[in-house]
Amino acid sequence: MPPAPHSPRPTDAELEILRVLWTLGPRTVRQVHDELSQKRDVGYTTMLKLMQIMTDKGLLLRDESERSHIYRAKQKEAVTQKQLVKDLVSRAFGGSTEKLVMQALSSKKATAQEIADIRQLLDKMEGGAK
């Protein structure tokens, strides 16, 4: 599913909900609430309202065919991540992916596997996949 031209940027709280739905699949408000309550104190009615707002914003889809409504992310995780990175590169790094990558690699030590994966991606992007 291609991204909408002006998809809303999720807040941190909305991203938490999206992560639950991406990881566990479609869920009721109660199930999302139960999952997030293991990490921090969050009220059920707050969770309900937030998920309703997310539906109105176009971040979630709601199946109302059952008594308990089932919510799912409108976009796949990778699509949302791509939009967030594109926005971050534009706003914080003046459009420079080089600056983003350099900052990311200097702010946290990458594992040997992560470096190998990055090299493989760069090789693939250059057309010289090994």
VMD Tcl script that draws the C-alpha trace (Angstrom):
set ca {
  {0.00 0.00 0.00}
  {1.66 3.26 -1.07}
  {1.90 5.97 1.57}
  {-0.60 8.79 1.47}
  {1.02 12.03 0.31}
  {0.43 13.77 3.63}
  {0.25 10.92 6.14}
  {0.25 12.24 9.69}
  {3.41 11.82 11.72}
  {2.63 9.66 14.78}
  {3.44 10.98 18.24}
  {5.60 8.94 20.63}
  {2.48 7.55 22.36}
  {0.95 6.67 18.99}
  {4.16 4.92 17.95}
  {3.95 2.76 21.07}
  {0.48 1.62 20.04}
  {1.59 1.06 16.45}
  {4.52 -1.07 17.65}
  {2.11 -3.32 19.56}
  {-0.09 -3.70 16.49}
  {2.85 -4.31 14.14}
  {4.29 -6.92 16.49}
  {1.15 -8.71 17.65}
  {-1.28 -7.96 14.81}
  {-4.83 -6.63 15.04}
  {-6.02 -6.12 18.62}
  {-8.82 -4.67 20.71}
  {-8.25 -1.59 22.85}
  {-8.20 -3.85 25.92}
  {-5.46 -6.05 24.44}
  {-3.31 -3.05 23.48}
  {-3.91 -1.53 26.92}
  {-2.92 -4.77 28.67}
  {0.28 -4.99 26.62}
  {1.36 -1.39 27.22}
  {0.36 -1.50 30.91}
  {3.20 -3.96 31.47}
  {5.68 -1.16 30.67}
  {4.00 1.91 32.13}
  {0.85 3.06 33.87}
  {-1.75 4.00 31.27}
  {-5.50 4.38 31.74}
  {-7.92 2.34 29.65}
  {-10.06 5.35 28.73}
  {-6.93 7.28 27.71}
  {-5.93 4.35 25.49}
  {-9.43 4.18 23.98}
  {-9.47 7.90 23.22}
  {-5.96 7.81 21.74}
  {-6.85 4.90 19.45}
  {-10.03 6.69 18.35}
  {-7.97 9.78 17.52}
  {-5.47 7.62 15.63}
  {-8.34 6.18 13.60}
  {-9.60 9.69 12.81}
  {-6.05 10.72 11.79}
  {-5.78 7.75 9.45}
  {-3.10 5.87 11.41}
  {-5.38 2.96 12.39}
  {-8.20 1.04 10.76}
  {-11.10 -0.19 12.91}
  {-13.16 -3.32 12.25}
  {-16.57 -2.71 13.80}
  {-18.12 -6.02 12.71}
  {-17.74 -7.57 16.17}
  {-18.89 -6.29 19.57}
  {-15.30 -5.46 20.51}
  {-13.78 -3.33 17.77}
  {-10.51 -4.61 16.36}
  {-7.82 -2.09 15.43}
  {-4.90 -2.53 13.07}
  {-2.21 -0.26 11.70}
  {-3.18 1.32 8.40}
  {0.38 1.19 7.09}
  {3.11 -1.40 7.42}
  {5.91 -0.65 9.87}
  {8.48 -0.14 7.10}
  {6.29 2.46 5.35}
  {5.88 4.48 8.55}
  {9.59 4.20 9.35}
  {10.48 5.39 5.86}
  {8.19 8.42 6.25}
  {9.68 9.25 9.66}
  {13.25 8.98 8.39}
  {12.45 11.10 5.34}
  {10.95 13.75 7.62}
  {13.92 13.57 10.01}
  {16.45 13.89 7.17}
  {14.60 16.89 5.83}
  {14.01 18.70 9.13}
  {17.11 17.88 11.17}
  {19.78 17.22 8.55}
  {18.86 19.63 5.76}
  {18.11 16.75 3.40}
  {21.53 15.12 3.84}
  {21.37 11.36 4.31}
  {25.14 11.38 4.80}
  {24.80 13.57 7.90}
  {22.03 11.31 9.25}
  {24.08 8.14 8.76}
  {27.25 9.69 10.21}
  {25.34 10.94 13.26}
  {23.60 7.59 13.74}
  {26.86 5.64 13.54}
  {28.71 8.01 15.87}
  {25.98 8.10 18.53}
  {25.82 4.32 19.21}
  {28.44 1.65 18.68}
  {27.28 -0.64 15.89}
  {27.69 -4.39 16.26}
  {29.81 -6.36 13.80}
  {26.60 -7.79 12.32}
  {25.07 -4.33 11.91}
  {28.22 -3.11 10.12}
  {28.16 -6.15 7.84}
  {24.48 -5.53 7.06}
  {25.22 -1.86 6.29}
  {28.10 -2.87 3.97}
  {25.85 -5.34 2.20}
  {23.16 -2.68 1.73}
  {25.71 -0.18 0.39}
  {27.08 -2.80 -2.04}
  {23.54 -3.54 -3.22}
  {22.78 0.18 -3.65}
  {25.94 0.65 -5.70}
  {24.95 -2.27 -7.93}
  {27.96 -4.30 -6.90}
  {26.25 -6.87 -4.66}
  {28.75 -9.52 -3.66}
}
mol new
graphics top color blue
foreach p $ca { graphics top sphere $p radius 0.5 }
foreach p [lrange $ca 0 end-1] q [lrange $ca 1 end] { graphics top cylinder $p $q radius 0.2 }
display resetview
